[in-house]
Amino acid sequence: MFDVIVVGAGPTGLMLAAELRLHEVRVLVLDRDAQPTRVVRSLGLHARSIEVMDQRGLLERFLEHGKQRPVGGFFAGIDKPTPARLDGAHGYVLAIRQPVTDRLLAERAVELGAELRRGHEVVGLEQDDTGVDVTLADGTTLRSRYAVGCDGGRSTVRKLLGIGFPGEPAGVETLLGEMEVDAPPETLAAVTAEVRKTEQRFGFLPLGDGVYRVLVPAEGVAEDRAVAPTIEEFRQRLRAVAGADFGVRSPRWLSRFGDATRLAERYRAGRVLLAGDAAHVHPPTGGQGLNLGVQDAFNLGWKLAAEVSGWAPDGLLDTYEAERRPVAADVLDTTRAQMELMSAEPGPRAVRRLLAELMDFEVVHRHLIGKITALDVRYDFGEGHELLGRRMRDVRLERGRLYELTRAGRGLLLDQTGRLSVGGWADRVDHVVDVSEELDVPAVLLRPDGHVAWVGADQRDLLDHLPRWFGAA
């Protein structure tokens, strides 16, 4: 018997498995596909996800395989420089292809002791008061204490639970693929610049050796987007939109995506939870999808581990939905707005020009980029200090960096007074006495996901707050 079965070996499921293994939770990850996907849905990590990797000591692995790009220009593709004074140490996008991200996270999960089984399709779920029975396509039944569906927008787990997925169906569709292109680079650059004056869902991104990532609007919405388009369909659409097919050939992979926008009615049904695209889908505009899922896993992992380990306070696991569902709802609204701004119609184009002017004001630009990067996320912990509920940015200490102290995924009391104590919570919360010129509060208590749970200097007040997140002493 496992503690947790994670369904889906994408970035959300693999991140969750790694987080659970930090707390010695017995984890099995199941994926329907026998091999990792070659399809490159995501091209990078935004600032908050970069911080997440840094907090867990993974960032150097990702930096080896990625390139740092400006974060400006990610809101609806409006070309602006990176805003100044972003609240964090990583004011860039890390360009890294999703299959590489998947591989690095899979390696991390397995290193920590997670079991990964590919080619195992889940077809049934039943649960009782003590666990979940997961049935596979070959008739095998596996049992765990909890299960988490991280199996994408067409989630089998969500459907088996009967959880509603309201929202808007796709109204437009886009073809995406990687293929060889015969036309010279200068021709492709000129055509892309001209077409994107009115059609943002178009472009040729060079990958090297004559291979390009090609984006072009589809003619309509396919009945089944799981069926990949053909290279001939790409040629037809390129001719219709740009007047030529540019000699596209020899595809590495081809896919299609729509602008469907949906949010699960709930993230939990008993002992089964949802995360990532299983809980929310939206257009890829702004590049937030993979990042949103990774951050779901970062929020859920320590809470589910606390439940399995037996020290979770009442209601802790329910704070996962309470905190992450509003974040997803905001992302859905942000992508809806961006899709409108990318329309070729005169009205949205006029609004786009107006917003481009407003983004010249630093406060407007920083606010919109804060939404894209998730640096502005604040969970509702009630009244208190302005830091309360926000993630703590990395700060320099006299003896290193804050994020170097968060590798184990435990709570952390950063004490600049030297007079505090975590008392009977030392098995769950690290107490570090150090000082930082960048931190103007006496002490902060951080949850394992790096969000500020308490600010102050009073020992009695601290002891009153510890049980809320870390259970009984």
C-alpha positions in Angstrom: 0.0 0.0 0.0 1.2 3.5 -0.9 0.6 6.7 1.0 -0.2 8.7 -2.1 -0.8 7.7 -5.8 -0.2 10.6 -8.2 -1.9 10.1 -11.5 0.0 11.9 -14.3 3.8 12.3 -14.8 3.8 15.8 -16.1 5.5 18.7 -14.3 2.7 19.0 -11.7 2.6 15.4 -10.8 6.4 15.0 -10.7 6.8 18.2 -8.6 4.2 16.9 -6.2 5.9 13.5 -5.9 9.3 15.2 -5.1 7.7 17.4 -2.5 6.0 14.4 -0.8 9.2 12.5 -0.8 11.0 15.3 1.2 8.7 14.1 4.0 9.3 10.3 3.5 5.8 9.8 2.1 5.5 6.6 0.0 4.6 7.8 -3.5 3.7 6.1 -6.7 3.4 8.1 -9.9 1.3 6.5 -12.7 1.2 7.8 -16.3 -0.8 6.5 -19.2 1.8 7.0 -21.8 4.7 4.5 -22.1 7.2 7.3 -23.0 7.5 10.9 -22.0 5.9 13.3 -24.4 8.0 15.1 -27.1 5.3 17.8 -27.5 6.6 21.2 -26.3 3.6 22.8 -24.7 5.6 25.1 -22.4 8.7 27.1 -23.2 9.7 28.4 -19.8 9.5 29.1 -16.1 8.4 32.4 -14.7 9.9 34.1 -11.7 7.9 32.4 -9.0 8.5 28.9 -10.4 12.2 29.8 -10.6 12.1 30.7 -6.9 10.4 27.4 -6.2 13.3 25.5 -7.9 15.8 27.7 -6.0 14.0 26.9 -2.7 14.5 23.2 -3.3 18.1 23.4 -4.6 17.1 22.6 -8.1 17.8 25.9 -9.9 21.3 25.1 -11.0 20.1 22.0 -12.9 17.5 24.1 -14.7 19.9 27.0 -15.5 22.3 24.5 -17.1 19.6 23.7 -19.7 17.8 27.0 -20.1 18.5 30.6 -21.2 17.5 33.7 -19.3 15.1 35.9 -21.3 13.4 39.3 -20.5 10.1 39.0 -18.7 8.8 42.1 -20.5 6.5 41.4 -23.5 4.7 38.4 -21.8 1.4 40.2 -21.2 -0.6 39.7 -24.4 2.6 39.9 -26.3 2.8 43.7 -25.8 6.4 44.6 -26.4 7.7 46.3 -23.3 11.0 46.1 -21.4 11.2 44.2 -18.2 9.8 46.5 -15.4 12.2 47.8 -12.8 12.2 46.7 -9.2 10.4 43.4 -9.5 10.1 41.9 -6.0 12.6 39.1 -6.3 16.0 38.0 -7.3 15.0 36.4 -10.6 13.8 39.2 -12.9 13.8 37.0 -16.0 12.0 34.1 -17.7 14.0 30.9 -17.9 13.5 29.6 -21.4 13.5 25.8 -21.2 11.5 23.3 -23.2 8.9 21.3 -21.3 10.3 17.9 -22.1 13.5 19.0 -20.3 11.5 20.3 -17.4 9.7 17.0 -17.2 12.9 15.1 -17.3 14.6 17.1 -14.6 11.6 16.8 -12.3 11.3 13.1 -12.9 15.0 12.6 -12.0 14.4 14.6 -8.9 11.4 12.6 -7.8 13.1 9.3 -8.4 16.3 10.4 -6.7 14.2 11.1 -3.6 12.6 7.7 -3.7 9.3 8.1 -5.7 8.3 5.2 -7.8 7.4 6.1 -11.4 5.5 3.7 -13.6 4.8 4.6 -17.3 2.3 2.9 -19.5 -0.3 2.4 -16.8 -3.7 3.9 -17.5 -6.1 4.6 -14.6 -9.7 3.6 -15.4 -11.4 3.4 -12.0 -11.4 5.0 -8.5 -13.2 3.9 -5.3 -12.5 5.3 -1.9 -13.6 4.6 1.7 -12.7 6.0 5.1 -9.1 4.7 5.1 -8.0 4.8 1.5 -8.4 4.8 -2.3 -8.5 1.9 -4.7 -7.1 2.8 -8.1 -7.9 0.4 -11.0 -5.7 0.2 -14.0 -6.7 -0.7 -17.6 -5.1 -4.1 -17.2 -7.4 -4.9 -14.3 -4.8 -4.3 -11.6 -6.0 -2.6 -8.4 -3.6 -0.5 -6.3 -4.4 1.0 -2.9 -3.2 4.2 -1.3 -4.2 6.4 1.5 -4.7 9.4 -0.8 -4.7 10.0 -4.6 -4.1 13.2 -6.6 -5.2 13.7 -10.2 -2.5 15.5 -12.1 -3.6 14.1 -15.4 -4.3 17.1 -17.5 -7.3 19.0 -18.9 -9.1 15.8 -20.0 -8.5 14.4 -16.5 -9.8 10.9 -16.0 -9.6 11.4 -12.2 -11.8 14.5 -12.3 -14.4 12.7 -14.5 -14.4 9.6 -12.2 -15.0 11.9 -9.2 -17.9 13.6 -11.0 -16.4 17.0 -10.3 -17.9 19.7 -12.6 -15.6 21.6 -14.9 -17.6 24.7 -15.9 -16.3 27.5 -18.2 -16.2 28.3 -21.8 -15.4 25.9 -24.6 -12.8 26.7 -27.3 -13.9 29.4 -29.7 -10.6 29.5 -31.7 -7.9 27.0 -32.3 -4.2 27.2 -33.0 -1.9 24.8 -34.8 1.5 24.3 -33.1 4.4 22.1 -34.2 8.1 21.8 -34.8 9.3 21.2 -38.3 11.9 22.0 -40.9 11.4 25.1 -43.0 13.0 25.8 -46.4 12.4 29.6 -46.5 15.4 31.8 -45.4 15.4 33.2 -41.9 15.1 36.8 -43.1 12.0 36.0 -45.0 10.4 34.3 -42.0 11.3 37.2 -39.8 9.8 39.7 -42.2 6.6 37.7 -42.7 6.1 37.2 -39.0 6.5 40.9 -38.3 4.0 41.8 -40.9 1.4 39.2 -40.0 1.6 39.9 -36.3 0.5 43.4 -36.9 -3.0 42.0 -37.0 -2.7 38.3 -36.0 -0.8 37.5 -32.8 -1.3 33.7 -33.1 1.4 33.4 -35.8 5.1 33.0 -35.9 8.3 31.0 -36.7 10.6 30.5 -33.7 14.1 29.3 -34.9 15.4 26.2 -33.0 18.5 25.7 -35.0 19.5 23.5 -38.0 16.6 24.8 -40.1 14.0 23.6 -37.6 11.3 26.0 -36.4 8.5 26.1 -33.9 5.6 27.1 -36.1 2.4 28.7 -34.8 -0.6 29.5 -37.1 -4.4 29.9 -36.5 -6.5 26.9 -37.4 -9.5 27.2 -39.8 -12.0 26.2 -37.1 -12.3 24.2 -33.9 -11.6 20.4 -34.3 -14.2 18.0 -32.9 -11.3 16.1 -31.1 -8.2 18.2 -30.4 -6.5 15.0 -29.2 -6.1 14.2 -33.0 -3.0 15.9 -34.2 -3.1 18.0 -37.3 -1.3 16.9 -40.5 1.6 18.8 -42.1 -0.7 19.4 -45.1 -3.1 21.2 -42.7 -0.2 23.4 -41.6 0.6 24.2 -45.3 -3.0 25.2 -46.1 -3.3 27.5 -43.1 0.1 29.1 -43.7 -1.0 29.8 -47.3 -4.3 31.2 -46.1 -2.8 33.4 -43.4 0.5 34.4 -44.8 0.3 33.7 -48.5 2.9 30.8 -48.7 3.7 27.6 -46.9 7.4 28.4 -46.7 8.4 24.9 -47.5 7.5 23.4 -44.1 8.2 19.7 -44.0 9.6 16.8 -41.8 7.7 17.6 -38.6 9.1 16.4 -35.3 5.7 16.7 -33.7 2.4 18.5 -34.5 -0.5 19.5 -32.1 -3.4 21.8 -31.7 -4.8 23.8 -28.8 -7.8 25.9 -28.2 -8.8 28.8 -25.9 -11.1 26.8 -23.6 -11.2 28.2 -20.1 -12.5 26.0 -17.3 -12.1 25.8 -13.5 -13.0 22.7 -11.4 -15.9 23.2 -9.1 -13.8 21.8 -6.3 -10.3 20.5 -5.8 -11.0 17.7 -3.4 -13.5 14.8 -3.1 -12.7 12.9 0.1 -9.2 11.4 -0.2 -8.7 12.4 -3.8 -7.5 15.8 -4.9 -6.8 17.6 -8.2 -3.9 19.7 -9.3 -2.6 21.4 -12.4 -4.6 21.2 -15.6 -6.9 18.6 -14.1 -8.2 21.5 -12.0 -8.0 24.4 -14.5 -7.4 25.0 -18.2 -6.9 28.2 -20.1 -5.1 29.4 -23.2 -1.3 29.4 -23.1 -1.1 33.2 -23.6 1.4 34.5 -21.1 3.0 31.1 -20.5 1.3 30.5 -17.1 -0.1 27.0 -17.4 2.9 24.8 -16.4 3.9 27.4 -13.8 0.5 27.4 -12.2 0.5 23.6 -11.9 4.0 23.5 -10.4 2.9 26.1 -7.8 -0.2 24.0 -7.1 2.1 21.1 -6.2 4.3 23.3 -4.1 1.3 24.4 -2.1 -0.2 20.9 -1.8 2.9 18.8 -1.1 3.7 19.7 2.5 0.0 19.8 3.5 -0.7 16.3 2.2 2.5 15.1 3.7 1.4 16.5 7.1 -1.9 14.7 6.7 -0.2 11.4 6.0 2.3 11.9 8.8 -0.4 12.6 11.3 0.5 16.1 12.5 -1.7 18.2 10.3 -4.0 20.6 12.2 -7.7 20.3 11.4 -8.5 21.8 8.0 -4.9 22.2 6.8 -5.6 20.1 3.7 -8.6 22.1 2.9 -6.5 25.3 2.7 -5.1 23.9 -0.5 -8.3 24.6 -2.4 -9.0 27.7 -0.4 -5.7 29.2 -1.4 -5.0 27.8 -4.9 -8.5 28.0 -6.5 -8.7 31.8 -6.3 -5.2 32.0 -7.8 -6.4 29.9 -10.7 -9.5 31.9 -11.1 -7.4 35.1 -11.4 -5.1 33.4 -14.0 -8.2 32.4 -16.0 -9.4 36.0 -16.0 -5.9 37.3 -17.0 -5.7 34.9 -19.9 -9.3 35.8 -21.0 -8.2 39.4 -21.1 -5.1 38.7 -23.0 -6.9 36.6 -25.6 -9.3 39.6 -26.2 -6.3 41.9 -26.6 -4.8 39.5 -29.2 -7.9 39.6 -31.4 -7.7 40.9 -34.9 -11.0 42.9 -34.5 -10.8 46.7 -34.5 -12.2 47.1 -31.0 -9.8 44.8 -29.2 -6.9 46.3 -31.3 -7.8 49.8 -30.1 -7.9 48.6 -26.4 -4.5 46.9 -27.0 -3.0 50.2 -28.2 -4.5 52.0 -25.2 -3.1 49.4 -22.8 0.3 49.6 -24.4 0.3 53.4 -23.6 -0.8 52.7 -20.0 2.0 50.1 -19.6 4.5 52.9 -20.0 3.5 53.8 -16.5 5.8 51.6 -14.3 3.2 50.8 -11.7 0.8 49.5 -14.4 3.5 47.5 -16.1 4.7 46.0 -12.9 1.2 45.1 -11.8 0.5 43.2 -15.0 3.8 41.4 -15.0 3.3 40.5 -11.3 0.2 38.6 -12.4 2.1 36.7 -15.1 5.0 35.9 -12.8 2.9 35.0 -9.7 5.1 37.2 -7.6 2.0 39.1 -6.4 0.1 36.1 -5.1 -1.0 36.7 -1.5 -3.0 34.0 0.4 -5.6 35.2 2.9 -4.2 34.6 6.4 -6.4 37.3 8.0 -5.4 40.7 9.2 -1.8 41.5 10.1 1.5 42.7 8.7 1.8 43.4 5.0 4.1 40.4 4.5 1.5 38.0 5.9 0.3 35.5 3.3 2.9 36.6 0.7 5.8 34.5 -0.4 9.1 35.6 1.1 11.6 36.7 -1.5 15.2 35.4 -1.2 17.1 37.7 1.1 20.8 37.9 1.9 21.8 36.9 5.4 25.1 37.3 7.2 25.7 33.6 6.7 24.3 33.0 3.2 20.9 33.2 1.5 17.4 32.5 2.9 16.5 30.0 0.1 19.5 27.9 1.0 17.8 27.2 4.3 14.6 25.9 2.7 15.9 22.8 0.9 14.3 20.3 3.2 10.7 21.6 2.8 10.2 22.3 6.5 8.8 25.3 8.3 11.4 28.0 9.1 11.6 30.6 11.8 14.1 33.3 10.7 14.9 35.1 14.0 16.8 38.3 14.0 16.3 38.8 17.7 18.0 35.6 19.0 15.4 35.5 21.7 12.7 33.3 20.2 12.1 29.5 20.2 10.0 27.1 18.2 9.6 24.9 21.3 7.8 21.6 20.7 7.7 22.1 16.9 11.4 21.6 16.3 10.7 18.4 14.4 8.7 20.4 11.9 10.1 23.9 12.0 13.8 25.0 11.7 14.9 27.9 13.9 17.6 30.0 12.3 19.2 33.0 14.1 20.6 35.3 11.6 20.2 38.9 10.3 19.6 40.5 7.0 19.9 44.2 6.0 17.0 43.5 3.6 14.5 42.4 6.2 13.1 45.1 8.5 11.0 42.9 10.9 12.3 41.1 14.0 11.3 37.6 12.9 9.3 35.8 10.3 7.8 32.3 10.4 7.7 30.7 7.0 5.5 27.7 5.9 7.3 25.0 3.9 6.1 26.7 0.7 7.9 29.9 1.7 4.7 32.0 2.5 4.9 34.2 5.6 2.7 32.7 8.4 3.7 35.1 11.2 5.7 38.3 11.8 6.7 39.6 15.1 9.0 39.5 18.2 6.7 38.1 20.9 7.3 34.5 22.0 3.8 33.9 23.3 2.3 35.3 20.1 4.5 32.9 18.1 3.5 29.9 20.1 -0.2 30.9 19.5 0.4 30.9 15.7 2.5 27.7 15.3 -0.4 25.3 15.8 -2.4 26.8 12.9 0.1 25.5 10.3 2.1 22.9 12.2 -0.3 21.1 14.5 0.1 20.4 18.1 3.4 20.7 19.8 
